[in-house]
Amino acid sequence: MPFVLQHAESNQIFSCSLINGYDLPYYGVKSWEDEDTANAELPSFLIAQHIDMDNPWKLIELEEHILKLCNVKAKNDSHYLIFLDASGRPYATRDSS
């Protein structure tokens, strides 16, 4: 199952600009295939995203279909923030800033 970053306080799932397998840019949830890869790449990823290493983001494991729903909810639009509700289901809100 894939791993993603979740904000420890708000339950927001980290999303950003990414490049897909066809070298096309899109906006969606950053994920890693396994925990070892996530832990190895996380420090450089956080630096590239200008996120402090003492941040409230943590790695969590998501089922593949939940990750896909997160990306659908992101709508390829950086104005949408993705969250998980108490039951682990994704929902999106439009960022007003």
C-alpha positions as CSV (number, residue, x, y, z in Angstrom):
1,M,0.0,0.0,0.0
2,P,1.2,3.5,-0.7
3,F,2.4,6.0,1.9
4,V,1.5,9.7,2.0
5,L,2.1,12.7,4.3
6,Q,-0.7,13.7,6.7
7,H,-0.7,16.8,8.8
8,A,-0.8,15.6,12.4
9,E,-3.2,18.3,13.6
10,S,-5.5,19.0,10.7
11,N,-5.5,15.5,8.9
12,Q,-4.7,17.3,5.7
13,I,-3.1,15.1,3.1
14,F,0.0,16.7,1.4
15,S,-0.6,17.6,-2.2
16,C,1.6,19.5,-4.7
17,S,2.6,19.8,-8.3
18,L,3.9,16.5,-9.6
19,I,4.9,14.8,-12.9
20,N,3.1,11.7,-14.0
21,G,4.5,8.6,-15.8
22,Y,3.9,10.3,-19.2
23,D,6.0,13.4,-18.1
24,L,2.9,15.5,-17.8
25,P,2.5,17.9,-14.9
26,Y,-0.5,17.6,-12.6
27,Y,-1.6,18.6,-9.1
28,G,-2.2,15.7,-6.7
29,V,-1.2,13.8,-3.6
30,K,2.5,12.9,-3.3
31,S,2.9,9.2,-2.5
32,W,5.5,6.5,-2.2
33,E,5.2,2.8,-3.0
34,D,6.6,1.6,0.3
35,E,7.7,2.8,3.7
36,D,11.4,2.3,3.1
37,T,11.3,4.4,-0.1
38,A,9.2,7.1,1.7
39,N,11.6,7.3,4.6
40,A,14.6,7.5,2.3
41,E,13.2,10.2,0.1
42,L,11.3,12.2,2.7
43,P,14.1,14.5,3.9
44,S,15.0,15.7,0.4
45,F,11.4,16.0,-0.5
46,L,10.6,18.1,2.5
47,I,13.6,20.4,1.7
48,A,12.4,20.7,-1.9
49,Q,8.9,21.7,-0.7
50,H,10.4,24.2,1.8
51,I,9.0,22.3,4.7
52,D,10.9,22.5,8.0
53,M,12.3,19.2,9.2
54,D,10.6,19.7,12.5
55,N,7.2,19.7,10.9
56,P,3.8,18.3,11.9
57,W,3.6,16.1,8.8
58,K,3.8,12.3,9.3
59,L,3.8,9.3,7.0
60,I,0.7,7.2,6.9
61,E,-0.3,4.2,4.8
62,L,-3.3,4.5,2.6
63,E,-5.2,1.9,0.6
64,E,-4.6,2.4,-3.1
65,H,-8.3,3.2,-3.8
66,I,-8.3,5.9,-1.1
67,L,-5.2,7.5,-2.7
68,K,-7.0,7.5,-6.0
69,L,-10.0,9.2,-4.4
70,C,-7.7,11.8,-2.9
71,N,-6.4,12.6,-6.3
72,V,-9.9,12.8,-7.8
73,K,-10.8,15.2,-5.0
74,A,-7.8,17.4,-5.7
75,K,-9.3,18.0,-9.2
76,N,-5.8,18.8,-10.6
77,D,-6.3,22.2,-8.9
78,S,-3.9,23.6,-6.3
79,H,-6.8,25.5,-4.7
80,Y,-8.2,22.3,-3.2
81,L,-6.9,20.9,0.1
82,I,-7.4,17.2,0.7
83,F,-8.3,15.8,4.2
84,L,-9.3,12.5,5.7
85,D,-12.4,12.4,7.9
86,A,-12.6,10.4,11.1
87,S,-13.5,7.3,9.2
88,G,-10.5,7.7,6.8
89,R,-12.5,8.9,3.8
90,P,-11.1,11.8,1.7
91,Y,-12.8,15.1,1.2
92,A,-11.7,18.4,-0.3
93,T,-12.1,22.0,0.6
94,R,-11.3,25.0,-1.6
95,D,-8.4,27.1,-0.1
96,S,-9.7,30.6,0.2
97,S,-6.2,32.2,0.4
